Amino acid sequence: MNLAATTKIAAILKANPAALEAIAGISSHFEKLRNPLLRKLLASRVSIADAARIGGCQVEDFYRELAPLGFTVAKSAATENTETAPSAATVQKPAFLQELAPDQLLVLDVRQQIAGGSDPFRLIMDAVNTLPATGTLLLINTFEPTPLLAILEKKGFRHFVEILGPDLVHTYFWKDTALVAPAPELTTTETEGATFEELLTAYAGKIRSVDVRGLEMPQPMVTILQRLAQLPDREALYVHHKRVPQFLLPQLQERGFAVSIKDAGAGDVYLLIYKK
């Protein structure tokens, strides 16, 4: 098989499964390929050039280590630009991210799903799809999510990868709209002056309920937005939450909903959401 910088790792492994050991020996970063799930997630979308950047090595290192297994270098590779982009470890974190307030950041840790052999892609896309225009997603996992970077780039997201350890990588995703001041938060004073209890009375018999306290992020927001999409006119959604969902508030505003909030303390927050 002829190799070039654009050759996908999956194609190499398919041509000769023994290449797995050769590649794993190039950089400790590639030990992750021994995990069947990570191999499935990464190998099909990561090229030799991508892998060289992630592993902090050169494309030629792949050519050299794979040659004993019968791989050859394509003639076109002799003229290709094999200079790799800077690795994530050498790029300075943008000032914008260093100054983010906690309520501007949606954190999603998928390490548990990966350790359990589950593909977290759907969970990640749910978080992305519910991210407010001014929000930033922090994805925590064990590797640089190269395929995901390309997918979200096509959706208009910028990214920054921060490698904090051999098995700890923070990846930030945001759109340019996140660089402007966030939308003002809704408060109970914006609900036409009625108190939480007065609204409960007004919507008596026309309230649907959902308890999202036991759900992992970002499922509380996803669940609430799904329930609101099915909410009949003139009815309200009563939500039991662990905290005031700051990322949800601008989403409600964009969808034409008003919200009244009652913070009972100690992880008990109640929301009454209804059409304006």
C-alpha positions in Angstrom: 0.0 0.0 0.0 1.3 3.5 -0.9 1.2 6.1 1.9 0.8 9.8 1.7 0.1 12.5 4.4 -3.6 12.3 3.5 -3.8 8.5 4.0 -6.3 7.7 6.7 -5.1 5.6 9.7 -8.1 3.3 9.2 -7.0 2.5 5.7 -3.5 1.5 7.0 -5.0 -0.7 9.7 -7.3 -2.3 7.2 -4.4 -3.1 4.9 -2.3 -4.6 7.7 -3.7 -4.9 11.2 -0.1 -5.3 12.5 0.4 -1.6 11.7 -1.4 -0.9 15.0 1.7 -1.9 17.0 4.0 0.1 14.7 1.8 3.2 15.0 1.4 2.9 18.7 5.2 2.8 19.0 5.6 6.2 17.3 4.0 8.2 20.1 2.4 7.5 23.4 -0.6 9.4 22.1 -1.4 6.6 19.7 -1.7 4.0 22.5 -5.3 5.0 22.5 -5.8 3.2 19.2 -5.6 0.0 21.1 -9.1 0.9 22.5 -11.6 -0.5 20.0 -14.0 2.4 20.6 -11.4 5.1 20.2 -10.0 3.3 17.1 -13.5 3.4 15.6 -14.0 7.1 16.5 -10.6 8.3 15.3 -9.0 6.1 12.8 -11.5 6.6 10.0 -11.2 10.4 10.1 -7.6 11.0 11.1 -5.0 11.1 8.4 -1.2 10.6 8.9 -0.8 14.4 8.9 -3.5 14.8 11.5 -1.9 12.1 13.7 1.5 13.6 13.3 0.2 16.9 14.7 -1.6 15.2 17.5 1.4 13.1 18.5 4.0 15.9 18.0 5.9 13.8 15.5 6.6 14.0 11.7 4.8 12.4 8.8 8.1 10.8 7.9 8.0 8.9 11.2 5.0 7.0 9.9 6.7 6.2 6.6 9.7 4.9 8.4 7.9 2.7 11.0 5.5 1.3 8.5 8.1 0.5 5.8 9.1 -2.9 7.4 5.4 -4.0 7.1 5.5 -3.5 3.3 4.1 0.0 3.1 5.7 2.3 0.6 5.6 6.0 0.1 3.6 7.3 -2.9 5.5 9.2 -5.5 3.2 12.1 -4.9 4.4 12.2 -1.3 7.8 13.2 -2.4 6.5 16.7 -3.3 3.8 17.0 -0.6 4.1 19.5 2.2 4.7 17.3 5.3 5.2 20.2 7.7 2.7 19.6 10.4 0.6 22.3 12.1 1.6 23.3 15.6 0.4 20.8 18.2 -2.3 21.9 20.6 0.2 21.9 23.5 2.1 24.7 21.9 -0.8 27.1 21.1 -1.6 29.8 23.7 -5.1 29.8 25.1 -7.1 32.7 23.7 -7.7 35.6 26.2 -11.4 35.3 25.5 -11.5 31.9 27.0 -9.4 32.9 30.0 -11.9 35.6 30.9 -15.1 33.5 30.5 -17.5 33.7 33.5 -18.7 30.3 34.8 -22.3 31.0 33.6 -21.0 31.5 30.0 -19.6 28.0 29.9 -21.5 24.7 29.3 -19.3 21.8 30.6 -19.7 18.3 29.2 -17.5 15.6 30.5 -17.7 12.4 28.3 -14.9 10.5 29.9 -17.3 8.1 31.7 -19.1 7.3 28.5 -15.8 6.6 26.7 -14.6 4.4 29.5 -17.8 2.5 29.4 -17.5 1.9 25.7 -20.3 4.3 24.6 -20.0 6.7 21.7 -20.7 10.2 23.2 -21.3 11.8 19.8 -25.0 12.2 20.2 -24.6 13.6 23.7 -22.1 16.1 22.3 -24.3 17.2 19.4 -27.3 17.6 21.9 -25.1 20.0 23.8 -24.0 21.9 20.7 -27.6 22.2 19.5 -28.8 23.7 22.7 -25.8 26.0 23.2 -26.9 29.7 23.3 -25.5 32.0 20.7 -23.3 33.6 23.3 -22.3 30.4 25.0 -19.1 28.3 24.9 -19.0 24.5 25.2 -16.2 22.9 27.2 -15.8 19.3 26.2 -13.7 17.2 28.6 -12.4 13.9 27.3 -9.2 11.8 27.1 -8.0 12.7 23.6 -8.0 15.5 21.0 -11.3 15.0 19.2 -10.0 15.7 15.7 -13.0 14.3 13.7 -15.4 16.4 15.9 -13.3 19.6 15.2 -13.9 19.2 11.5 -17.6 18.5 11.9 -18.3 21.5 14.1 -16.1 23.7 12.0 -18.5 23.1 9.1 -21.3 24.3 11.5 -19.5 27.6 12.1 -17.8 26.7 15.4 -14.3 27.8 16.4 -12.3 25.6 18.7 -9.3 25.5 21.0 -7.8 22.3 22.4 -6.0 22.3 25.7 -4.0 19.2 26.6 -3.8 19.0 30.4 -2.4 15.5 30.7 -2.0 12.1 29.0 -5.7 11.4 29.5 -7.2 14.8 30.1 -8.0 17.1 27.1 -10.2 20.2 27.3 -11.7 21.3 24.0 -13.7 24.6 23.7 -16.2 25.3 21.0 -17.8 28.7 20.3 -19.2 30.8 17.6 -18.3 34.4 16.8 -21.5 35.5 18.5 -20.1 34.4 21.8 -17.5 37.2 21.6 -20.2 39.8 22.2 -21.7 40.6 25.5 -24.2 37.9 26.6 -27.9 38.7 26.5 -29.3 40.0 29.8 -30.8 37.3 32.1 -34.5 37.1 32.6 -35.7 37.7 36.1 -38.9 37.3 37.8 -39.6 41.0 37.5 -40.0 40.4 33.7 -42.9 38.1 34.1 -45.5 41.0 34.1 -45.1 41.6 37.7 -46.8 38.4 39.0 -45.2 36.4 41.7 -44.4 32.8 41.4 -47.3 31.8 43.6 -49.7 34.1 41.7 -48.7 32.4 38.4 -49.2 29.0 39.8 -52.7 30.0 40.8 -53.3 31.5 37.4 -52.2 28.3 35.6 -53.9 25.9 38.0 -55.1 22.8 36.1 -53.0 23.8 33.1 -49.6 22.9 34.3 -47.3 20.1 33.1 -44.4 19.0 35.3 -40.9 17.7 34.8 -38.1 17.0 37.3 -34.6 17.2 35.7 -32.5 17.1 38.9 -31.3 13.6 38.2 -30.2 14.2 34.6 -26.6 14.8 33.5 -25.7 17.8 31.4 -26.9 18.8 28.9 -30.0 16.6 29.2 -31.8 19.0 31.6 -31.9 21.7 28.9 -32.6 19.2 26.2 -35.5 17.8 28.1 -37.0 21.1 29.0 -36.8 22.4 25.4 -38.4 19.2 24.2 -41.3 19.5 26.6 -41.8 23.1 25.7 -42.0 22.2 22.0 -45.0 20.0 22.9 -46.6 22.4 25.3 -50.1 23.5 24.3 -50.9 27.2 24.2 -52.1 28.7 27.5 -50.4 25.9 29.5 -47.3 26.2 31.6 -44.3 23.9 32.3 -43.4 23.5 36.0 -39.7 22.5 36.3 -37.8 21.1 39.3 -34.1 21.9 38.8 -31.0 21.8 40.9 -29.9 25.3 39.9 -31.0 28.3 38.0 -30.2 27.2 34.4 -28.4 30.2 33.1 -27.9 28.8 29.6 -31.6 28.0 29.3 -32.8 31.5 30.0 -31.7 33.1 26.7 -33.0 30.1 24.8 -36.5 30.7 26.4 -36.3 34.3 25.4 -35.5 33.4 21.8 -38.4 31.0 21.7 -40.9 33.6 23.1 -41.3 32.1 26.6 -41.4 33.9 29.9 -40.2 32.3 33.1 -40.7 32.8 36.8 -38.1 31.4 39.1 -38.3 30.3 42.7 -35.0 29.4 44.4 -35.7 27.4 47.5 -32.0 26.9 48.2 -30.0 23.7 48.8 -30.3 22.4 45.2 -34.1 23.1 44.9 -35.0 25.6 42.1 -38.5 25.8 40.6 -39.3 27.3 37.3 -42.7 28.1 35.8 -42.3 28.6 32.0 -45.1 29.8 29.8 -45.7 31.6 26.5 -45.5 35.4 26.6 
